[in-house]
C-alpha cells in the first residue's frame, strides 16, 4: 500500500508543477529551464567540482512579458532555439528590438512554415526580415529535408484537443527527465547523489556520458556537452561530405524562397558556433570538420545572408560562453547583436526594400 501511494504521488508530481517543486531542492519553472543555481551542464553529472558559482539570475523572459509583440504586429520575426531564449541576460530578440527601435517577435521553434500555418499568419504587403537562428549542432537535423509549405491553416478540432490533452497528461513527453530530476535532485536524494558522483569522479575518474569532455579548474571548471564531441551528426568531429553540406544549403535556400514567396519575408541565417568548436583548444588541437566555413560558403553562393560569428568568436580574447553551460554569455550575445545589426544595415543599404 505504501509503495502504491509513493508511485501515485510520483506519477502526479511530474505532471503538476507545484507538487513537483515541493520535492525539488532546485526549483523548476515552466519555460525557465535555465532557472537553476549552477550551469546547465552541471546538472548532468552533479559533481561538486563543476559548480559554476555566481551565475547571474534569470530574468523575465521576453516572450512571457507585456513587451512581447504579436506575430502580426512585429517588424522582424525571429525563430530558433534556446540561444535566443536564454535569459541570464536580456534576450537577443529584445535587445535587437531596442537596437533597431522595432517590434521583434520570437518563437522557440525550428519549423516556421508549420508555425505560420498553425497561427494563420498572412503575407504582409511590405517585406520584413526573418532571422533564423540555430545552434551549430542542430542544423543537420533541421535541414536534412526541405521544410514543407502548408497552403491551408493547420487546425485541431476541440475533440482532438481534449484527447491530446488527456493523453499528454497520462503519457507526459518529458516524464522520464522529470523522474530523473526527482531521483537525483530532491531534498532527500541530492546530497547523497552529489556525494556519490563526486566520490566516483575523485577515485575512479568517472563522469557522466552527457559531459565526457571537461577541464577541472577550481577557479573556472569547464564542461562540454556530449552532442558536440561524440561520433554523431551533431559533432565537431563528424566527417560531413560535400554532398551533405550542399543538401543542407539547398534546403535552407528552399526555406528562404518559400518565406519570400508566401510571406514576403527576407531570411537571414544565423548559425551559432558550438562551445566546443570555439574552445576545444583548451583541451586539444583536434582538427575541426569545418562545418561552419563550408556552410557559410554554400549559403553565400546561393545568395542567403549569413551572420558569420565563427571568426569573430575565435578572435575574441574574452570568454563568450558560460563554462558549465552550452550557451553564450553577455559578451557572446553582444558580438552576435553587433554582427546582425551590421548585416541588416548592409542589406538595407543595397536598396532591398524592407519595412
N, C-alpha and C positions, 0 to 999 in steps of 0.2 A: 504493500500500500504506500509506504514512504517513497519507494523508488518510483512508483507511478506518479505520485504527487510532484516529485522533483522533475520528472520528464515533462509533466504538464506545464509546470512553471517555466521550464526552459523553452518549451515549444512556443508559449505565448511571449516570452521575454524577447526573442529575436524578431518578433512581429509587432511589438508595442514598445515604442521608444522610451517612454518614462520608466517602464518596468525593466527594460534592458539596461538603462543607465543606473538604475538603482543598485545593480550588482557591480558596475564597472568602476574601476579606480580612475581611469582617464576617460572622461565622458565623450560620447559621440553625438554629433548633432547632424541631422539630415542635411545633406548638401555641403557640409563643412568637414570633409574627410581629413583635412589638414589640421583640424582643431584639437591638436594634442600637444603636450608639453615639449616633446622631443621630435627630432626629424622623422619623417615618414618611414625611412628605411630601417630605423632603429627598431620599429615595432615588428619587423620581420624576424629579428633574431633575439631581441631583448637581452643583449649582453651589455652589462652596465658600462663598460669602457667606451661604448659608442653612443652615449647620450650627448647630443649636441645641446649645450647649455645656452641660455639667454637668447633663444629664438624670439623674434618679435611676435606678439599675439596676432591672431587672425582678426581681420576687420569685417565689418558688414559686407557681404558680397554684393557687388554692383547689381547682379541680376535679381536680387531679392529686395532691392531698395526702391524708394519712390523716384529716384533719379533715372531709373531704367526706362527707356522709351519703348513704345510698342514697335513691332516689326514694320508696320505700315508707315509710321511717322519717322522712322530712322533715315538718316542721310547716308550712313555707312552700315553695312551688315558684316558681322564677323562671326565665323563658325570655327570650331576647333575643339581642342581637348583641354586638359587641366592647366596648362601653362597660362591660358587666358583667364582662368577661373581661380588662380592661386592667390589667396587673399591675406598673405602675411604682409602685403603692401597694397596700395590702391591698384586694382587690377588693370591690365593692359587696355581693354576696351574703354574703361572710364577715363584713363589717362589720355588715350587717343582723342576721345571726345572733347576733353578740356583743351588739349593742344590745338585742335582744329576748330574749336567752337562749333561742334557739330553733334548731332544725336547719333550715338553709336549703339547698335543692337548687337547682342552676343548670344549665341546658343552653343551649349556644350554638346555638339553632335557633329559627326563627320559626314552626314548624308543630307546636304542642304536641299536637294531636289525632292526628296521624300518629305522633309520638314515643310517645304513650301506648299506641297500638295495637302498635307495634313492641316495646315493653317489657312489654306485658301488664299495664299499670298498672290497678289496680282501684279502684273507688269507695270512698271512706272513709266510715265511719259518722258521723264528725264533720267538720263543714265546716272547710276550710282556706283559706288565702289563696293566690291565684295572681297573681303580679306579672309582667305582660308589658311588657318594655322594648323600645323601638325608636328608633333614630336617626330624626330627622325625615324625612330624605330617603328612607328605605326604607318608610315607612308606605303610600304609594300602591300600590307593587308587592305588598305583603303582604296588602292588603285591597281589591284591585280586585274580587275574587270571594270568596264565603263559603268558609271552610275546611271541608272535608268531615269528617264524623264516621265512624269505621270501627267497625262493630258486630262486628268479628272481629279477631283478632290477626294482624298482618302478619308472616308468617314466610317465610324464604328457605330453600329446600332446600339440602342440602350440595353437590349438583351445581351449583346456581346460584351458590352462594358461591364455589366453586372457579373457575367460569367467569368471574365478575365480578372475582375477584382477579387472574386471569391477564390479563384484558382491561384492567384498571386499571393493571397493571404495564406492559403494552405501550403502551397509549394513555393515559398519565398525564394526568389532567384539568388539572393546573397546570404541565405541562411547558413551555409557551411562556414563562410567567413565570419559571420556573427557568432556562431557556436565556438569557433576558434578564439574569438575575442573574449567570450565568456570564460573559456577554459584557461586562457593564459593571462587575462588582464582584469579578472575580478579582484575585489578587495582581498579575498582569501588566497587565491592562487598566484597572483602576480609576484609577491615577494619570493615564493618558493621557486617559481618558474625562472625568474631573473637570476636567482642564486644558482640554480642548476645549470642554466645556459652559460653563465659566466664561468662556473667551475669547469664545464666541458671545454670551453674555449681556452682557459688558462692551462689546463692539464693536458688536453688532447688536441688542441688547436681546432676544435670543431666549431663551425659556423653554419648557419642556415644556408641551404642551396639558393635561397632568394637573394642573398647578398654575398656571393662567393669571392668577390674581389674587394679588398679593403686595405686601408692604411691605419695602423694603430698608433696614433699620436695623441698624447694626453691633452695637448692644447687644442688640437683640431683633428679628430678622427675622421676618416673618410670611408664611406660605403658606396658601392656601385651595384646597381640592380642587375639581376641575372639576365633579363631580356637583352641587355646591351652587351653581354660578354659570353653568351652561350653559342651554340653552333646553329641556331635557328635563323630565320629570315629577318629577325629584328636586330641582329647582332652587328657590332663593329667589325667582326671577323667574317661575316657571311660573304662568300665569293659570288657577287651578282654578275650575271652575264650581261653582255651588251644588249642582248635581246630583252632581258628583263627590264633594264633601265629604259630602253626605248618604249616598252609596253606601258610602264608607269607614266612616262611623259606623254604618250599618246592619250592615255585615259584622263590625265589631268587636263590636257588640251580639250578633250571631248567635254569635260565638265565645264570648262571655261566657255566653250562655244554654246552649250545649252543654256548657261546662265545669261549670256548676252542675247541669245535669240529669243528665249521665252520670258526673260525677266528684265532685260535691259541693264544687266549688271556687268561691270568691268572687273574681272577677277585678278587679284594679286595673290601670289602663293608665298607663304612664309613657313619653310621647314626649319624647325628649331633643332640645333645640334644636340646630340645626346651628351650627357655629362662625361661619359667615358671617352667619347670622341675628342673632347677638349682636354681632359685631364688624365688620360691613360698614361701620359709620360711621367706622371708622379710614381707610377708602378713599373713601367717597362718602355721599351722602344718598339713595340709591336707595330707592324705595318697596318695602316688603315685601308679599308677596301675602297676608299674614295667615293663612297656613295653620294655624298652631297655635291662635290665638284662635278661629278658626272651628271647628276640630276640638274644642277644649275645650267650646265652646257646644253642639255637636251631641251629644257624648258625655254631658254633664251632663243634657241634655234627655232622654236615654234611660236615665238612672239609672246610668251607668257611672262609678265613682270614678276620678278622674284626678289624677295627681301633676303639678301645673302648675308647671313650672320657668321658663317664659319670663320672667315678671315679676320673679321673684327674681334671675334671672341678669342681666337688664338693669339692675336696681337696684344690683347689687354694684359696689363700687369696686375690687374686686380682680380680677385676671385669672383666669379659670376654665378656660381651655383652654391646652394647650401651643401655642406659637406656630407650630411647624412640624409639628404633628400634628393629626389630626381629633378627638382625644379630650380629655375633661376632665382637669384636674389634680386634686390632692388637695382644693383648695378647692371646685372644681366638684362633686366627689363628696360632700363634706361637706354642701353645701346640699341635694343630692338626697336624701341619707340623712335629714337633718332633716325635710324635707318629707314623705318617705314614712312615717316613724315617726309624725309628726303626723297624717297621714291615717288610718293604721291605728288610732291611738288614737281618732280621731273616729268611725270605723266601729264600733269595739268599744263606745264609749260610747252609741251609738244602739241598743244591745241586739241587734246582729246576733251570732248565736252562732257564734263561731269557736274552734277548738281552741286 
